[in-house]
Amino acid sequence: MPERPPITSSELGTLWLTYQEKTMILRILEYFIAKADDEKAKGIMTDLYEELEIYVGKLVQIYEEEGAVIPTGYTAKDVNKDVPKLYDNGFDIMFVRLLKQISMGLHSLNITMTFREDINILFEDLTAMTQKYFRICSQYLLEKGLLVRTPYVSMPKSVEFVQNNSYLGGIALNPFSQKRTLNTIEVSHLHKAIESNLTGLQLILGFAQCANDGEVKKYFNEGAELAKGIVKELSEVMIQTNIPNPQTPGGNATDSTVSPFSDKLMMYCTSLFCSFSMGSNSLGSAFSLRNDLPTKNGIFMKDIFEYAHNGAKIMIKNGWMEEPPQMENRKQKMN
């Protein structure tokens, strides 16, 4: 009897997805570390890089032990460290923090689809490491004045219960309907969505000005307009309740037009952000009780899905989309 069972389809899928994400992050960190002016930021990214390299090595070991081909992922061919800075100081840690948000969600989901103990432990350890660096990045940005906290609120003095259906008011189809004040949970999701889209906007503007392929450049510009529209819509919701909007001070793209990353890597990174955005919008809808908010999120998700779908077509056209491991085609084998 074998010491441990072979990995299952879901375990293979989660390991493959993790390999893609982690090798992409390593390439991005290589560039940001090379261009870092702030020693503390450089130290944070260097420590993260060294820890991530260990986990990528563990992924490779599992593939080798199982006799599976190692994915291509993202390699030295996808990064050029010897180019000018593409973003102002501060953006590197802002971007890493957003990547850690995505990683936390992925690891939490992946661990629910794994069964073998060593793979469970791998994702547990990745989750702990990701949470640690998210905290470190957040504290760094707060110290530098580059991260805006959510609005403060008066502390509740009594427990209240919803008295009638007007609490759900705010139907988007009726602009004259009475909209109640946002609750703290709804503000949390709105604030996070605006903050993430502002960071994503700066990222994709940089991608747009340095992309090599004309179609890819156009795609990134379309993504920037999509992010602007989402920020505008959600900001108006906050303003209607007299709540200040989060702003991202600094971290803008420079005037460099020389790309530090391959178009393939930038397209995958954008695809990953689209998936994260759709997931965040789903959560925002699930926990928002004011009817107009899920309606807005539904429109955003449709637009983001269509945008991501168009991106997938570009990646396929250029041979950049690595195919996840497939299940056996039983019907084909029977013919």
Helices and strands as residue ranges (DSSP letters): H 9-35, H 39-65, G 76-78, H 91-111, H 117-143, G 165-168, H 184-210, H 214-240, H 263-286, H 292-317, H 330-334
